[in-house]
Amino acid sequence: MNETDRDERGAPAPVAREEGDAQASKAKSGGFGDLVPRVVSAVVLVALAVAALIVGGHVFALFWLIAAFAVNWEWQGLIGGERRLARVVIGAVALSAAAGFTHGGETVRGLFVLISLAGVVAILAGPSRRLWAFVGLIYAGALVVSVCALRDSPDVGLLAVAWLFALVWGTDVFAYFGGRMIGGPKLWPRVSAGKTWSGTITGVLSGALLGLAVVHFGGAGPTKSPPIFLASLAAAALAQVGDLGESMVKRRFGVKDSSHLIPGHGGVMDRLDGFIFASVFAALLGAFRGLSSTAAGVFFW
């Protein structure tokens, strides 16, 4: 979306508001008209993500680096501003460095390069978009850094990402069906027309229970269920916060979807918003606890 789609104050133009009204009308209907493309796209994405997880190593890092490229490309296009192509290219360099250093066990160095080049991207974006451009590259980088730090953890790295998959996907699926089957009051209609309290609560609780089940049956060793359930609950709740956060950004810039790369889901940002928040939370929790690895800090209490 370009600047001509916004009024002089930067507010969404009428066409964007009409798209939002159409989205709200569709959400109110409670139907499943978008279910088929959503399911097909989800099956393909899940298969690719699981395959990359199992293979691990460079393949896993490359898979999530490509996802981070897409997130930054969508974000920089969504916010507008100056020199978009240069911002995307420099962002790709920053993300590659962040992924490479993190995958090589030098996360701090990777973060330093990421933050430094995010500053360059901010300058290129122009005065009105500097903060937005900076945040977008950090957002994309947080995805690849956090997920690589978790997957590269010895012993339980694969389980840590599988746990994230289970709780985030479980939250999304049960929130989707819970909201449409139960209905009720909207969670925050000004930001997300479709989200209901019933769907959000159903999704978060279901996602947390699925996360706990994955750890319990995944062979992590001696673990304690209460703290893992609480960590799963927090990650699932943050996944919903991430979804709302991206909706706020899209509302701010008057767009419905971050792009149209994924049928039924919009863009990569639309699909990964909750996962990014949950993954960053897990990586920060694991790193803060200072155990033998990032993933160990999530599971062993």
DRENRODO-408293 format. One record per residue: x, y, z of N, C-alpha, C, O in turn. Coordinates in steps of 0.05 Angstrom, whole numbers, plus 5000, padded with zeros to 4 digits. Example, Ala and Ser with C-alpha at 12.3 -4.5 7.8 and 13.67 -1.06 7.14 Angstrom:
2
526448865156524649105156526449345156528549345169 525749555142527349795143525850015157526850235161 
***
This chain:
301
501749765000500050005000501850255000503650265016 501250454983502950684981501650924996499450905006 503151144995502251375010499651494999498251635014 498951444974496551554963494051424975491851524971 494351204989492151065002491551175030489851075044 493051385038492551495064491951795061492651915041 490551905081490052195079492452355089494552235095 492252615089494552785095495652745123497952805128 493952645142494852605169496052325174496852265196 496052165153497151895155495051695164495751465169 492551775166490451595174489551425151489951495128 488351185156487551015134485551155116483751295126 485751125091483951245071481251095072481150875083 479151205061476551075062476550795051475150625062 478150735030478150465019479150265040478150045041 481150345057482150165077479950115098479649895109 478550335105476450305125474250125114473049965129 473650135088471649965076472549675078470949495083 475149625074476149345076475849245105475149015109 476349425124476049355152473149285158472549095173 471249445147468449395151467649125139466048975151 468749065116468148805103469148575120467848365123 471548615132472748405149470948365174470548135182 470048585185468348565209465748425202464848265218 464548485178462048355171462448055167460747895175 464747985155465347695152465747555179464847335183 467147695197467547575224464947535238464547335252 463047735235460547715249458847485239457247365254 459247405214457647185203458246925216456646745216 460746895227461446655241461646415223461746185233 461846445197461946225179464746115176466646205188 464945905158467445775154468245785124469545605114 467446005110467946035082470846035075471545965053 472546125094475446145088476945895098479345895098 475445695106476745465119478545305100480745225107 477545255075479045075057481745195050483745055053 482045445040484645545034486445565059488845535058 485245625082486745635107487945355113490245335121 486345145111487244875117489444785098491444675107 489044835072491044745053493644885058495844765058 493545155061496045305066497345215092499745185093 495745165112496845085138498244815136500344775148 497044625122498244355119500944385105502844255114 501144535084503744575070505744695089508044605090 505044915103506845055120507744875143510144865151 505844725155506544545177508544335167510444275181 508044225144509844015133512644115129514543985137 512844355118515544475114516944535141519344485144 515444655159516544725185517444485201519644485213 515844275200516544025215518943895202520743795216 519043885175521243765161523843915168525943785174 523844175168526144335175527044285204529344275210 525044265221525644205250527043945253529043925268 526043735240527243465243530043455231531843345243 530443575208533043585195535043745212537343665216 534143975221535744145239538144265224538044285199 540144355239542544455227542144695209540444865214 543744705187543544925168540844945155539945165149 539544725150536944725137534944875154533345035144 534944815180533044945198533645245199531745405197 536145325202536845605203536045745177535045975178 536445615154535845735129532845775126531845985116 531245575135528345595133527345835148525745995137 528345875172527346105188528646365180527446585184 530946355167532146595156530346695133529846935130 529446515116527646595094525046715105524046915094 524046595126521646705139522146985149520447155147 524447025161525147295172525447495149524647725151 526647405126526747585102523947675095523547915090 522047485094519347555086518047745105516647925097 518447695131517347875151518348165148516748355149 520948185144522048455141521148585115520548825115 520948435093520048535068517148635071516448855061 515448485084512648565087512448815105510948995099 513948815127513849035146514649295132513349505135 516949295119517949535106516049635085515849875081 514749455071512749535051510249645064509049835054 509449525086507049605100507149895111505250045109 509549965122509750225135510350445115510150685123 511150385091511750595071514450725078516250595089 514750975071517251115076519151105052518450995031 521551205056523451235035525250995032525750845051 526350965008528450765002527750485012529350355026 525450385004524550125014526449905005527149725020 527249904979529049694969531649684984532549464992 532849914990535349915005534949805033536649665044 532649875045532049775072531749475072532649345091 530449365052530049075050532748935046533248725058 534449045029537048925023538848925048540048725056 539049165061540649185085539449005107540948885123 536848995108535548815128536248525123536748375142 536448445098537248175091540048115101540547895111 541848305097544548265107544648245138545948065149 543048415151542948405180541848145190542848025209 539748045178538447795186540247565181540347375197 541647565158543547345152545747335173546547115182 546847565181548947575201547847475228549147325242 545447565235544347485261543847185262544447055282 542747075240542346785239544946635239545246435254 546846725223549446585222550946585249551946375258 551046815262552446825287550946665309552246525325 548346685309546846535330547146235325547546085344 546846155300547145875294550045775300550445535305 551945955300554645885307555345915336557645895344 553345975352553745995381554646275391555546295413 554446475373555246745380552846935378552847115362 550846885395548347035394548847335399547647505386 550447405419550947685426552047835402551148065396 553947715388555147855364552947885343552848095329 551347685339549147705319547247925326546348075308 546547955351544748165360545948445356544548635348 548548465360549948715356549748805327549149035321 550348625309550148685280547248755273546848955258 545348605283542548655277541748935285540549085270 542349005310541549265321542949495306541749705300 545449455300547049665286545849715258545449945251 545349505243544249545216541249635217540349765198 539849565238537149665241537149975244535350115235 539250075257539650365258540050495231538950705225 541550355213541950455186539250455171538650645157 537750235174535150215161533350435170531850545154 533450505196531750715206532350985194530551135187 534951035190535751295178534751305149533851515140 534951085135534151085107531151125103530251225083 529551045123526651055121525551335121523251375113 527051535130526151805131524951875158524351685174 524652135165523852215192521252095202521052025226 519252065185516651975194516451675198514451585210 518451525189518251235190520651115204520950865203 522451265216524851165227524450955248525550735247 522751015268522350825290520950575280521650355288 519050605262517550375251519450195235519349945238 521250305219523150145204525049995222525649765217 525950135242527850005262526449775276527549555277 524049815286522549605300522049375282522149145291 521349425257520749205238523049015234522648775234 525449125231527848945227528448795253529248565252 528248925276528648795301526648565305527248355314 524148625297522048425299522648175282522347955292 523548215258524247995240526647845251526847605251 528647995261531047875272530547715297531747515302 528647815314527947675338526947395333527447205348 525547365310524547105302526846905297526946695310 528646975279530746785272532746745294533746515297 533346945310535246915332534046735354535446555363 531646785362530446635383530046335376530546165392 529046285352528446015344531045855340531145615346 533145985329535645845326536945785353538145575357 536745975372537945935398536545695412537845545426 533945665408532545445420533245185406533744985420 533145175380533544925365536444825368536844585369 538345005371541144915373541944835401544244765406 540044845420540644755447541044445447539444305435 543144355459543544055460541343915474540044025492 540843665466538943485479535943555474534443395464 535143795482532243855481531644085461529444205463 533444145443532944355424530644295405528844465401 530544055394528343975377525643985393523644075382 525743885417523343875433522344155439519944205440 524144345444523344625450521744745427519744875432 522644705402521244825380518644665375516644795367 518644405379516144255376514144345397511744365391 515044405421513344515442512044785433509644825436 513744955421512645215410510645165388508545285388 511244985370509344915349506644835360504544935352 506744645379504344535391502644755404500244775400 503844915420502245115436501345345418499045445422 502945435399502145655382500045565362497945695359 500545335349498545235330495945155344493745205334 496245025367493944955383492245195391489845195389 493645405399492245655407490745765383488445845386 492045775360490745885336488245725328486145835323 488645455327486445285318484045295337481745335328 484545265363482345265382481145535385478745555391 482645755382481546015383479746065359477546185361 480545965336478945995311476245855314474145975310 476345605321473845455324472245535348469745545347 473645585370472245665395470645925391468345945399 471946115377470646375373468146345355466146485359 468346175335466146145316463945965326461546005320 464545775343462545595353461245695379458845655383 462745835395461645935420460746225417458546295427 462246385403461446665399461746825424463346775442 460047025426460047205450461447465445462047535422 462047605466463247875464465947875450467447685452 466448095435468948125421471148205442470648345461 473548105436475848165454476648455452476948585473 477148555428477948825424477148905395478848915377 474548965391473549005364474849235349474949225324 475949425362477249655348479849565335480749685315 481049345345483549255334483149005317484248985295 481648815327481148565312478248495312477048435333 476948515289474048485287473148195294470848165302 474847995290474047725292474547595319473247395326 476347705335477047565360474947605382473947825387 474247385395472347385417473747295443475947175442 472547365465473647275491473546975493475446845503 471446855483471146565484473246425468474546225477 473746525444475846405427478646435439480246245439 479146675449481846725461482346545485484446425487 480446535503480846365527481046075520482745925530 479245985502479445705493482145645480483345435486 483045825463485545785449487945775468489645605466 488045965487490345975505490445735523492645615527 488245655534488245415552488845165536490444995546 487745135513488244895497491144885488492444675488 492245115479495045125471496945055493498844915489 496345155518498045095541497944805547500044685554 495644685546495444395552496844225530498144025537 496644305505498144165484501144195488502643995484 502044425496504844465501505844285523507944165522 504244275545504944105567505143815559506843665567 503243735542503143455533505643385516506743165519 506443565499508843525483511343485500512943305495 511543645520513943615538513743355554515743225557 511343295563510943055580511542795564512842615575 510642785539511042545523513442565504514042375490 514842785505517042825486519742735496521742765482 519942615520522442505529524442715539526842685536 523342925552525143135562526743045586528743165594 525742835600527042745624525542845648523142905646 526842865671525442945696524643245695526343425697 522143295692521143575691518843595711517743405720 518143845717515943905735513644035719513944235705 511243905721509043995704508044275710507444425692 507744355736506644625741508144855728506945015715 510844865732512245095719512145075688512045285675 512144835677512044805648509344895638509045025617 507244825653504544905645504345215646503145335628 505445335667505345625669506945755646506145965635 509245645640510845745617509245715591509245895574 507945495588506245445564503945645563503245745542 502745685586500445875588501346155580499946295565 503646245591504746505584505346535555504746735542 506646325543507346335515504846335497504846485478 502746185505500346185489498946455491497846555471 498946575515497646835518499147045502497947215489 501847035502503447225486503047185456503347375441 502546935448501946885420499447045412499347155389 497447055429495047215423495647515424494547665408 497447595442498247875443499647955417499248165406 501347775407502747825382500847855359501348025342 498747695359496747725338495347995339494948125319 494648075363493448335367495348565360494548765348 497848525367499848735361500148775331500249005322 500248565316500448595287497948725276498048885257 495548655287493048775278493149075283492149235267 494249165305494549445311496249585291495649805282 498449465283500249585263498749605236498949815223 497349405228495949405203493749615203493349755184 492349645226490349855228491650125226490550315213 493950155239495350415238495950505210495850745203 496650315193497450385165495350315145495750335121 492950235154490650205136490749975117489950005094 491849745126491949515108490549275121490449265146 489549095105488048865115489948635121489748505142 491748575102493648355104496448475099496848665084 498448345112501248445108502148385079503948535069 501048185066501548125038499547915030497747845045 499947795006498147584997499847334990499147184972 501947285005503747064999502446795005503046594992 500746785026499646535036496646535033495346685047 495546375015492646365011491146305037491746115051 489146475043487546425067488746545092487346565113 491246625091492646735115493847005111494847125130 493747105087495047365082497947335077498847195058 499547465094502447455091503847285112502547165129 506447285110508047135130507747255158507647105178 507747515159507247645185504547565197504447515221 502547545181499947455190499947175202498447115220 501747005192501946735201503746705225503346515241 505746875227507846835247507747035270509447015288 505847215270505847415291505847295319507447375337 504047105324503946985350506446815356507446805379 507446675336509746505340512146665348513746585364 512446905336514847075342514747145372516847125385 512447235382512347315410512847075428514347105448 511746845422512146615439515046515438516146445459 516246525415519046435412520946615427522746525440 520546875424522247075438521947035468523947045483 519447005478519046955506520546705516521846715536 520346485501521646245509524746275509526046175528 525846405489528746445488529646625510531746565522 528146835517528947015539528746865566530446895583 526646715569526346565594528546365597529746345619 529246215576531346015578534046145582535646045598 534646365569537246505572537446625600539646615612 535346735610535346865637535946665659537246735679 535046415656535446225677538246115678539046005699 539846155657542646095658543345795661545445735674 541845625651542445335653544345255629545545435617 544545005624546544905604545944995576547745015559 543445055570542645155543540045315546538745315567 539445455524536945615524534445445529532745515545 534245225514531945055516531744925544529544895555 534044855555534044735582532844925602531544835621 533345185599532345375618529245395617528045495636 528045305595525145305593523945065607521845085620 525244835605524044575613524844475641523244345654 527244545650528144415675528144615698529444825698 526544535718526044715741526744575767526444695789 
***
